[in-house]
Amino acid sequence: MSKIPYVDATCIGCNICPNVAPHTFEMYETDDGLKSKVTDPHGDDKKAIQEAIDICPVMAIHWQEIEEKVNKK
């Protein structure tokens, strides 16, 4: 299993995560105002992504486990 960052609906658009990990997170406009989203789950190193997770004021960023697909022949 591999882990990638995920931003949930509790995001308040504080803009901290793209400042900490700018190659992973980006702000975008919604009907409820600015929110963050993951644009490249491997854009920054895991240390920077973890820092963004740790300092998120509403704990909206999480690691999400994904299954890696393996080509079998």
PyMOL Python script that loads the backbone (N, CA, C, O; Angstrom):
from pymol import cmd

cmd.read_pdbstr("""\
ATOM      1  N   MET A   1       0.842  -1.187   0.000  1.00  0.00           N
ATOM      2  CA  MET A   1       0.000   0.000   0.000  1.00  0.00           C
ATOM      3  C   MET A   1       0.881   1.242   0.000  1.00  0.00           C
ATOM      4  O   MET A   1       1.952   1.263   0.606  1.00  0.00           O
ATOM      5  N   SER A   2       0.411   2.268  -0.688  1.00  0.00           N
ATOM      6  CA  SER A   2       1.087   3.543  -0.756  1.00  0.00           C
ATOM      7  C   SER A   2       0.148   4.595  -0.174  1.00  0.00           C
ATOM      8  O   SER A   2      -1.065   4.393  -0.142  1.00  0.00           O
ATOM      9  N   LYS A   3       0.698   5.710   0.282  1.00  0.00           N
ATOM     10  CA  LYS A   3      -0.126   6.773   0.850  1.00  0.00           C
ATOM     11  C   LYS A   3       0.048   8.048   0.039  1.00  0.00           C
ATOM     12  O   LYS A   3       1.145   8.384  -0.406  1.00  0.00           O
ATOM     13  N   ILE A   4      -1.080   8.756  -0.141  1.00  0.00           N
ATOM     14  CA  ILE A   4      -1.065  10.062  -0.789  1.00  0.00           C
ATOM     15  C   ILE A   4      -1.861  11.035   0.087  1.00  0.00           C
ATOM     16  O   ILE A   4      -2.741  10.610   0.836  1.00  0.00           O
ATOM     17  N   PRO A   5      -1.563  12.332   0.001  1.00  0.00           N
ATOM     18  CA  PRO A   5      -2.330  13.296   0.788  1.00  0.00           C
ATOM     19  C   PRO A   5      -3.708  13.526   0.178  1.00  0.00           C
ATOM     20  O   PRO A   5      -3.900  13.422  -1.033  1.00  0.00           O
ATOM     21  N   TYR A   6      -4.656  13.839   1.050  1.00  0.00           N
ATOM     22  CA  TYR A   6      -6.040  14.098   0.649  1.00  0.00           C
ATOM     23  C   TYR A   6      -6.557  15.263   1.474  1.00  0.00           C
ATOM     24  O   TYR A   6      -6.331  15.306   2.684  1.00  0.00           O
ATOM     25  N   VAL A   7      -7.247  16.211   0.846  1.00  0.00           N
ATOM     26  CA  VAL A   7      -7.861  17.342   1.549  1.00  0.00           C
ATOM     27  C   VAL A   7      -9.365  17.103   1.596  1.00  0.00           C
ATOM     28  O   VAL A   7     -10.009  16.937   0.560  1.00  0.00           O
ATOM     29  N   ASP A   8      -9.922  17.087   2.815  1.00  0.00           N
ATOM     30  CA  ASP A   8     -11.359  16.821   2.928  1.00  0.00           C
ATOM     31  C   ASP A   8     -12.173  18.121   2.919  1.00  0.00           C
ATOM     32  O   ASP A   8     -11.617  19.213   2.803  1.00  0.00           O
ATOM     33  N   ALA A   9     -13.484  17.984   3.041  1.00  0.00           N
ATOM     34  CA  ALA A   9     -14.422  19.108   2.902  1.00  0.00           C
ATOM     35  C   ALA A   9     -14.338  20.117   4.041  1.00  0.00           C
ATOM     36  O   ALA A   9     -14.931  21.192   3.940  1.00  0.00           O
ATOM     37  N   THR A  10     -13.622  19.808   5.125  1.00  0.00           N
ATOM     38  CA  THR A  10     -13.539  20.756   6.232  1.00  0.00           C
ATOM     39  C   THR A  10     -12.524  21.872   5.989  1.00  0.00           C
ATOM     40  O   THR A  10     -12.369  22.757   6.831  1.00  0.00           O
ATOM     41  N   CYS A  11     -11.837  21.843   4.855  1.00  0.00           N
ATOM     42  CA  CYS A  11     -10.855  22.876   4.503  1.00  0.00           C
ATOM     43  C   CYS A  11     -11.494  24.262   4.591  1.00  0.00           C
ATOM     44  O   CYS A  11     -12.601  24.481   4.099  1.00  0.00           O
ATOM     45  N   ILE A  12     -10.771  25.201   5.231  1.00  0.00           N
ATOM     46  CA  ILE A  12     -11.275  26.569   5.369  1.00  0.00           C
ATOM     47  C   ILE A  12     -10.567  27.550   4.433  1.00  0.00           C
ATOM     48  O   ILE A  12     -10.820  28.753   4.487  1.00  0.00           O
ATOM     49  N   GLY A  13      -9.691  27.044   3.585  1.00  0.00           N
ATOM     50  CA  GLY A  13      -9.023  27.900   2.609  1.00  0.00           C
ATOM     51  C   GLY A  13      -8.015  28.853   3.214  1.00  0.00           C
ATOM     52  O   GLY A  13      -7.881  29.985   2.748  1.00  0.00           O
ATOM     53  N   CYS A  14      -7.300  28.418   4.248  1.00  0.00           N
ATOM     54  CA  CYS A  14      -6.361  29.308   4.938  1.00  0.00           C
ATOM     55  C   CYS A  14      -5.079  29.559   4.142  1.00  0.00           C
ATOM     56  O   CYS A  14      -4.336  30.489   4.456  1.00  0.00           O
ATOM     57  N   ASN A  15      -4.809  28.751   3.125  1.00  0.00           N
ATOM     58  CA  ASN A  15      -3.670  28.913   2.231  1.00  0.00           C
ATOM     59  C   ASN A  15      -2.326  28.498   2.847  1.00  0.00           C
ATOM     60  O   ASN A  15      -1.275  28.809   2.285  1.00  0.00           O
ATOM     61  N   ILE A  16      -2.343  27.815   3.972  1.00  0.00           N
ATOM     62  CA  ILE A  16      -1.096  27.387   4.603  1.00  0.00           C
ATOM     63  C   ILE A  16      -0.462  26.240   3.824  1.00  0.00           C
ATOM     64  O   ILE A  16       0.742  26.267   3.570  1.00  0.00           O
ATOM     65  N   CYS A  17      -1.235  25.243   3.443  1.00  0.00           N
ATOM     66  CA  CYS A  17      -0.653  24.048   2.805  1.00  0.00           C
ATOM     67  C   CYS A  17       0.058  24.360   1.491  1.00  0.00           C
ATOM     68  O   CYS A  17       1.140  23.818   1.266  1.00  0.00           O
ATOM     69  N   PRO A  18      -0.492  25.212   0.598  1.00  0.00           N
ATOM     70  CA  PRO A  18       0.278  25.506  -0.608  1.00  0.00           C
ATOM     71  C   PRO A  18       1.530  26.341  -0.332  1.00  0.00           C
ATOM     72  O   PRO A  18       2.462  26.339  -1.136  1.00  0.00           O
ATOM     73  N   ASN A  19       1.560  27.044   0.780  1.00  0.00           N
ATOM     74  CA  ASN A  19       2.770  27.774   1.148  1.00  0.00           C
ATOM     75  C   ASN A  19       3.860  26.823   1.644  1.00  0.00           C
ATOM     76  O   ASN A  19       5.046  27.070   1.429  1.00  0.00           O
ATOM     77  N   VAL A  20       3.461  25.745   2.303  1.00  0.00           N
ATOM     78  CA  VAL A  20       4.413  24.768   2.840  1.00  0.00           C
ATOM     79  C   VAL A  20       4.830  23.754   1.775  1.00  0.00           C
ATOM     80  O   VAL A  20       6.002  23.388   1.686  1.00  0.00           O
ATOM     81  N   ALA A  21       3.878  23.307   0.980  1.00  0.00           N
ATOM     82  CA  ALA A  21       4.138  22.287  -0.053  1.00  0.00           C
ATOM     83  C   ALA A  21       3.501  22.738  -1.374  1.00  0.00           C
ATOM     84  O   ALA A  21       2.472  22.198  -1.779  1.00  0.00           O
ATOM     85  N   PRO A  22       4.103  23.715  -2.038  1.00  0.00           N
ATOM     86  CA  PRO A  22       3.468  24.340  -3.214  1.00  0.00           C
ATOM     87  C   PRO A  22       3.371  23.454  -4.450  1.00  0.00           C
ATOM     88  O   PRO A  22       2.596  23.746  -5.361  1.00  0.00           O
ATOM     89  N   HIS A  23       4.137  22.392  -4.491  1.00  0.00           N
ATOM     90  CA  HIS A  23       4.069  21.503  -5.650  1.00  0.00           C
ATOM     91  C   HIS A  23       3.046  20.383  -5.452  1.00  0.00           C
ATOM     92  O   HIS A  23       2.811  19.579  -6.353  1.00  0.00           O
ATOM     93  N   THR A  24       2.442  20.342  -4.262  1.00  0.00           N
ATOM     94  CA  THR A  24       1.445  19.320  -3.935  1.00  0.00           C
ATOM     95  C   THR A  24       0.044  19.910  -3.832  1.00  0.00           C
ATOM     96  O   THR A  24      -0.921  19.312  -4.308  1.00  0.00           O
ATOM     97  N   PHE A  25      -0.070  21.090  -3.210  1.00  0.00           N
ATOM     98  CA  PHE A  25      -1.374  21.693  -2.935  1.00  0.00           C
ATOM     99  C   PHE A  25      -1.579  22.971  -3.740  1.00  0.00           C
ATOM    100  O   PHE A  25      -0.633  23.690  -4.063  1.00  0.00           O
ATOM    101  N   GLU A  26      -2.846  23.229  -4.050  1.00  0.00           N
ATOM    102  CA  GLU A  26      -3.211  24.433  -4.804  1.00  0.00           C
ATOM    103  C   GLU A  26      -4.564  24.913  -4.298  1.00  0.00           C
ATOM    104  O   GLU A  26      -5.410  24.105  -3.916  1.00  0.00           O
ATOM    105  N   MET A  27      -4.767  26.222  -4.295  1.00  0.00           N
ATOM    106  CA  MET A  27      -6.053  26.790  -3.912  1.00  0.00           C
ATOM    107  C   MET A  27      -6.941  26.895  -5.155  1.00  0.00           C
ATOM    108  O   MET A  27      -6.452  27.135  -6.259  1.00  0.00           O
ATOM    109  N   TYR A  28      -8.232  26.715  -4.965  1.00  0.00           N
ATOM    110  CA  TYR A  28      -9.182  26.863  -6.057  1.00  0.00           C
ATOM    111  C   TYR A  28     -10.477  27.449  -5.519  1.00  0.00           C
ATOM    112  O   TYR A  28     -10.785  27.318  -4.334  1.00  0.00           O
ATOM    113  N   GLU A  29     -11.220  28.085  -6.385  1.00  0.00           N
ATOM    114  CA  GLU A  29     -12.459  28.767  -6.011  1.00  0.00           C
ATOM    115  C   GLU A  29     -13.631  27.791  -6.034  1.00  0.00           C
ATOM    116  O   GLU A  29     -13.798  27.029  -6.987  1.00  0.00           O
ATOM    117  N   THR A  30     -14.440  27.822  -4.976  1.00  0.00           N
ATOM    118  CA  THR A  30     -15.674  27.030  -4.914  1.00  0.00           C
ATOM    119  C   THR A  30     -16.828  27.986  -4.610  1.00  0.00           C
ATOM    120  O   THR A  30     -16.611  29.182  -4.417  1.00  0.00           O
ATOM    121  N   ASP A  31     -18.035  27.468  -4.567  1.00  0.00           N
ATOM    122  CA  ASP A  31     -19.192  28.287  -4.194  1.00  0.00           C
ATOM    123  C   ASP A  31     -19.068  28.768  -2.751  1.00  0.00           C
ATOM    124  O   ASP A  31     -19.648  29.789  -2.382  1.00  0.00           O
ATOM    125  N   ASP A  32     -18.307  28.029  -1.932  1.00  0.00           N
ATOM    126  CA  ASP A  32     -18.115  28.372  -0.522  1.00  0.00           C
ATOM    127  C   ASP A  32     -16.835  29.170  -0.279  1.00  0.00           C
ATOM    128  O   ASP A  32     -16.460  29.385   0.873  1.00  0.00           O
ATOM    129  N   GLY A  33     -16.162  29.609  -1.330  1.00  0.00           N
ATOM    130  CA  GLY A  33     -14.910  30.350  -1.188  1.00  0.00           C
ATOM    131  C   GLY A  33     -13.715  29.493  -1.571  1.00  0.00           C
ATOM    132  O   GLY A  33     -13.870  28.435  -2.182  1.00  0.00           O
ATOM    133  N   LEU A  34     -12.538  29.947  -1.213  1.00  0.00           N
ATOM    134  CA  LEU A  34     -11.320  29.219  -1.565  1.00  0.00           C
ATOM    135  C   LEU A  34     -11.185  27.933  -0.757  1.00  0.00           C
ATOM    136  O   LEU A  34     -11.524  27.891   0.425  1.00  0.00           O
ATOM    137  N   LYS A  35     -10.696  26.904  -1.399  1.00  0.00           N
ATOM    138  CA  LYS A  35     -10.406  25.613  -0.775  1.00  0.00           C
ATOM    139  C   LYS A  35      -9.078  25.126  -1.329  1.00  0.00           C
ATOM    140  O   LYS A  35      -8.611  25.613  -2.359  1.00  0.00           O
ATOM    141  N   SER A  36      -8.482  24.179  -0.655  1.00  0.00           N
ATOM    142  CA  SER A  36      -7.241  23.571  -1.119  1.00  0.00           C
ATOM    143  C   SER A  36      -7.548  22.222  -1.755  1.00  0.00           C
ATOM    144  O   SER A  36      -8.516  21.550  -1.399  1.00  0.00           O
ATOM    145  N   LYS A  37      -6.699  21.846  -2.703  1.00  0.00           N
ATOM    146  CA  LYS A  37      -6.805  20.517  -3.296  1.00  0.00           C
ATOM    147  C   LYS A  37      -5.400  20.007  -3.593  1.00  0.00           C
ATOM    148  O   LYS A  37      -4.453  20.785  -3.711  1.00  0.00           O
ATOM    149  N   VAL A  38      -5.285  18.701  -3.710  1.00  0.00           N
ATOM    150  CA  VAL A  38      -4.019  18.083  -4.069  1.00  0.00           C
ATOM    151  C   VAL A  38      -3.935  18.066  -5.590  1.00  0.00           C
ATOM    152  O   VAL A  38      -4.802  17.514  -6.267  1.00  0.00           O
ATOM    153  N   THR A  39      -2.876  18.680  -6.115  1.00  0.00           N
ATOM    154  CA  THR A  39      -2.684  18.695  -7.563  1.00  0.00           C
ATOM    155  C   THR A  39      -1.658  17.660  -8.000  1.00  0.00           C
ATOM    156  O   THR A  39      -1.732  17.132  -9.110  1.00  0.00           O
ATOM    157  N   ASP A  40      -0.699  17.370  -7.123  1.00  0.00           N
ATOM    158  CA  ASP A  40       0.307  16.346  -7.407  1.00  0.00           C
ATOM    159  C   ASP A  40       0.693  15.707  -6.076  1.00  0.00           C
ATOM    160  O   ASP A  40       1.430  16.311  -5.296  1.00  0.00           O
ATOM    161  N   PRO A  41       0.206  14.492  -5.803  1.00  0.00           N
ATOM    162  CA  PRO A  41       0.465  13.869  -4.504  1.00  0.00           C
ATOM    163  C   PRO A  41       1.936  13.581  -4.229  1.00  0.00           C
ATOM    164  O   PRO A  41       2.308  13.293  -3.092  1.00  0.00           O
ATOM    165  N   HIS A  42       2.769  13.656  -5.252  1.00  0.00           N
ATOM    166  CA  HIS A  42       4.204  13.414  -5.088  1.00  0.00           C
ATOM    167  C   HIS A  42       5.017  14.662  -5.449  1.00  0.00           C
ATOM    168  O   HIS A  42       6.216  14.566  -5.710  1.00  0.00           O
ATOM    169  N   GLY A  43       4.371  15.825  -5.466  1.00  0.00           N
ATOM    170  CA  GLY A  43       5.022  17.053  -5.886  1.00  0.00           C
ATOM    171  C   GLY A  43       6.095  17.550  -4.935  1.00  0.00           C
ATOM    172  O   GLY A  43       7.091  18.132  -5.365  1.00  0.00           O
ATOM    173  N   ASP A  44       5.899  17.324  -3.651  1.00  0.00           N
ATOM    174  CA  ASP A  44       6.873  17.707  -2.634  1.00  0.00           C
ATOM    175  C   ASP A  44       7.287  16.460  -1.872  1.00  0.00           C
ATOM    176  O   ASP A  44       6.635  15.420  -1.968  1.00  0.00           O
ATOM    177  N   ASP A  45       8.373  16.565  -1.117  1.00  0.00           N
ATOM    178  CA  ASP A  45       8.790  15.386  -0.346  1.00  0.00           C
ATOM    179  C   ASP A  45       7.822  15.148   0.808  1.00  0.00           C
ATOM    180  O   ASP A  45       7.082  16.046   1.211  1.00  0.00           O
ATOM    181  N   LYS A  46       7.841  13.937   1.328  1.00  0.00           N
ATOM    182  CA  LYS A  46       6.881  13.553   2.372  1.00  0.00           C
ATOM    183  C   LYS A  46       7.009  14.412   3.618  1.00  0.00           C
ATOM    184  O   LYS A  46       6.025  14.629   4.326  1.00  0.00           O
ATOM    185  N   LYS A  47       8.214  14.904   3.894  1.00  0.00           N
ATOM    186  CA  LYS A  47       8.420  15.757   5.069  1.00  0.00           C
ATOM    187  C   LYS A  47       7.626  17.061   4.938  1.00  0.00           C
ATOM    188  O   LYS A  47       6.992  17.495   5.899  1.00  0.00           O
ATOM    189  N   ALA A  48       7.657  17.680   3.769  1.00  0.00           N
ATOM    190  CA  ALA A  48       6.904  18.925   3.543  1.00  0.00           C
ATOM    191  C   ALA A  48       5.400  18.668   3.593  1.00  0.00           C
ATOM    192  O   ALA A  48       4.650  19.458   4.167  1.00  0.00           O
ATOM    193  N   ILE A  49       4.968  17.570   2.996  1.00  0.00           N
ATOM    194  CA  ILE A  49       3.539  17.234   3.021  1.00  0.00           C
ATOM    195  C   ILE A  49       3.087  16.968   4.457  1.00  0.00           C
ATOM    196  O   ILE A  49       2.013  17.409   4.865  1.00  0.00           O
ATOM    197  N   GLN A  50       3.906  16.248   5.220  1.00  0.00           N
ATOM    198  CA  GLN A  50       3.552  15.972   6.616  1.00  0.00           C
ATOM    199  C   GLN A  50       3.497  17.263   7.424  1.00  0.00           C
ATOM    200  O   GLN A  50       2.648  17.405   8.305  1.00  0.00           O
ATOM    201  N   GLU A  51       4.386  18.200   7.137  1.00  0.00           N
ATOM    202  CA  GLU A  51       4.346  19.494   7.824  1.00  0.00           C
ATOM    203  C   GLU A  51       3.027  20.211   7.534  1.00  0.00           C
ATOM    204  O   GLU A  51       2.418  20.783   8.439  1.00  0.00           O
ATOM    205  N   ALA A  52       2.581  20.181   6.263  1.00  0.00           N
ATOM    206  CA  ALA A  52       1.298  20.796   5.909  1.00  0.00           C
ATOM    207  C   ALA A  52       0.149  20.117   6.654  1.00  0.00           C
ATOM    208  O   ALA A  52      -0.776  20.784   7.118  1.00  0.00           O
ATOM    209  N   ILE A  53       0.213  18.798   6.766  1.00  0.00           N
ATOM    210  CA  ILE A  53      -0.812  18.052   7.518  1.00  0.00           C
ATOM    211  C   ILE A  53      -0.800  18.479   8.976  1.00  0.00           C
ATOM    212  O   ILE A  53      -1.851  18.736   9.563  1.00  0.00           O
ATOM    213  N   ASP A  54       0.390  18.554   9.561  1.00  0.00           N
ATOM    214  CA  ASP A  54       0.517  18.859  10.985  1.00  0.00           C
ATOM    215  C   ASP A  54       0.074  20.274  11.343  1.00  0.00           C
ATOM    216  O   ASP A  54      -0.436  20.490  12.442  1.00  0.00           O
ATOM    217  N   ILE A  55       0.256  21.249  10.440  1.00  0.00           N
ATOM    218  CA  ILE A  55      -0.090  22.630  10.787  1.00  0.00           C
ATOM    219  C   ILE A  55      -1.456  23.075  10.271  1.00  0.00           C
ATOM    220  O   ILE A  55      -1.859  24.217  10.493  1.00  0.00           O
ATOM    221  N   CYS A  56      -2.166  22.191   9.589  1.00  0.00           N
ATOM    222  CA  CYS A  56      -3.519  22.540   9.129  1.00  0.00           C
ATOM    223  C   CYS A  56      -4.389  22.860  10.351  1.00  0.00           C
ATOM    224  O   CYS A  56      -4.550  22.010  11.228  1.00  0.00           O
ATOM    225  N   PRO A  57      -4.952  24.077  10.421  1.00  0.00           N
ATOM    226  CA  PRO A  57      -5.698  24.470  11.626  1.00  0.00           C
ATOM    227  C   PRO A  57      -7.003  23.710  11.846  1.00  0.00           C
ATOM    228  O   PRO A  57      -7.520  23.700  12.963  1.00  0.00           O
ATOM    229  N   VAL A  58      -7.541  23.080  10.820  1.00  0.00           N
ATOM    230  CA  VAL A  58      -8.797  22.335  10.982  1.00  0.00           C
ATOM    231  C   VAL A  58      -8.621  20.838  10.707  1.00  0.00           C
ATOM    232  O   VAL A  58      -9.603  20.103  10.602  1.00  0.00           O
ATOM    233  N   MET A  59      -7.372  20.394  10.592  1.00  0.00           N
ATOM    234  CA  MET A  59      -7.052  18.980  10.365  1.00  0.00           C
ATOM    235  C   MET A  59      -7.791  18.420   9.145  1.00  0.00           C
ATOM    236  O   MET A  59      -8.361  17.330   9.196  1.00  0.00           O
ATOM    237  N   ALA A  60      -7.772  19.187   8.045  1.00  0.00           N
ATOM    238  CA  ALA A  60      -8.488  18.793   6.829  1.00  0.00           C
ATOM    239  C   ALA A  60      -7.645  17.937   5.884  1.00  0.00           C
ATOM    240  O   ALA A  60      -8.161  17.424   4.890  1.00  0.00           O
ATOM    241  N   ILE A  61      -6.355  17.780   6.185  1.00  0.00           N
ATOM    242  CA  ILE A  61      -5.471  17.022   5.296  1.00  0.00           C
ATOM    243  C   ILE A  61      -5.104  15.716   5.968  1.00  0.00           C
ATOM    244  O   ILE A  61      -4.726  15.686   7.140  1.00  0.00           O
ATOM    245  N   HIS A  62      -5.219  14.645   5.216  1.00  0.00           N
ATOM    246  CA  HIS A  62      -4.953  13.305   5.752  1.00  0.00           C
ATOM    247  C   HIS A  62      -4.130  12.509   4.749  1.00  0.00           C
ATOM    248  O   HIS A  62      -4.099  12.827   3.560  1.00  0.00           O
ATOM    249  N   TRP A  63      -3.469  11.476   5.241  1.00  0.00           N
ATOM    250  CA  TRP A  63      -2.869  10.490   4.348  1.00  0.00           C
ATOM    251  C   TRP A  63      -3.946   9.491   3.988  1.00  0.00           C
ATOM    252  O   TRP A  63      -4.671   9.017   4.863  1.00  0.00           O
ATOM    253  N   GLN A  64      -4.059   9.171   2.736  1.00  0.00           N
ATOM    254  CA  GLN A  64      -5.041   8.200   2.245  1.00  0.00           C
ATOM    255  C   GLN A  64      -4.266   7.033   1.621  1.00  0.00           C
ATOM    256  O   GLN A  64      -3.418   7.232   0.751  1.00  0.00           O
ATOM    257  N   GLU A  65      -4.567   5.840   2.070  1.00  0.00           N
ATOM    258  CA  GLU A  65      -3.896   4.670   1.508  1.00  0.00           C
ATOM    259  C   GLU A  65      -4.511   4.297   0.167  1.00  0.00           C
ATOM    260  O   GLU A  65      -5.730   4.300  -0.002  1.00  0.00           O
ATOM    261  N   ILE A  66      -3.647   3.979  -0.769  1.00  0.00           N
ATOM    262  CA  ILE A  66      -4.115   3.535  -2.072  1.00  0.00           C
ATOM    263  C   ILE A  66      -3.416   2.235  -2.413  1.00  0.00           C
ATOM    264  O   ILE A  66      -2.284   1.991  -1.994  1.00  0.00           O
ATOM    265  N   GLU A  67      -4.091   1.422  -3.163  1.00  0.00           N
ATOM    266  CA  GLU A  67      -3.485   0.182  -3.632  1.00  0.00           C
ATOM    267  C   GLU A  67      -2.695   0.477  -4.886  1.00  0.00           C
ATOM    268  O   GLU A  67      -3.173   1.158  -5.792  1.00  0.00           O
ATOM    269  N   GLU A  68      -1.496  -0.035  -4.931  1.00  0.00           N
ATOM    270  CA  GLU A  68      -0.684   0.123  -6.107  1.00  0.00           C
ATOM    271  C   GLU A  68      -1.014  -1.004  -7.056  1.00  0.00           C
ATOM    272  O   GLU A  68      -1.024  -2.172  -6.669  1.00  0.00           O
ATOM    273  N   LYS A  69      -1.284  -0.652  -8.299  1.00  0.00           N
ATOM    274  CA  LYS A  69      -1.608  -1.679  -9.297  1.00  0.00           C
ATOM    275  C   LYS A  69      -0.306  -2.288  -9.816  1.00  0.00           C
ATOM    276  O   LYS A  69       0.641  -1.582 -10.165  1.00  0.00           O
ATOM    277  N   VAL A  70      -0.291  -3.578  -9.854  1.00  0.00           N
ATOM    278  CA  VAL A  70       0.880  -4.294 -10.328  1.00  0.00           C
ATOM    279  C   VAL A  70       0.486  -5.042 -11.594  1.00  0.00           C
ATOM    280  O   VAL A  70      -0.487  -5.795 -11.610  1.00  0.00           O
ATOM    281  N   ASN A  71       1.244  -4.826 -12.636  1.00  0.00           N
ATOM    282  CA  ASN A  71       0.984  -5.545 -13.870  1.00  0.00           C
ATOM    283  C   ASN A  71       1.525  -6.955 -13.758  1.00  0.00           C
ATOM    284  O   ASN A  71       2.721  -7.165 -13.559  1.00  0.00           O
ATOM    285  N   LYS A  72       0.641  -7.902 -13.885  1.00  0.00           N
ATOM    286  CA  LYS A  72       1.054  -9.298 -13.844  1.00  0.00           C
ATOM    287  C   LYS A  72       0.941  -9.886 -15.248  1.00  0.00           C
ATOM    288  O   LYS A  72      -0.047  -9.686 -15.956  1.00  0.00           O
ATOM    289  N   LYS A  73       1.967 -10.603 -15.616  1.00  0.00           N
ATOM    290  CA  LYS A  73       1.949 -11.213 -16.951  1.00  0.00           C
ATOM    291  C   LYS A  73       1.945 -12.706 -16.831  1.00  0.00           C
ATOM    292  O   LYS A  73       1.931 -13.406 -17.843  1.00  0.00           O
TER     293      LYS A  73
END
""", "prot")
cmd.dss("prot")
cmd.show_as("cartoon", "prot")
cmd.util.cbc("prot")
cmd.orient("prot")
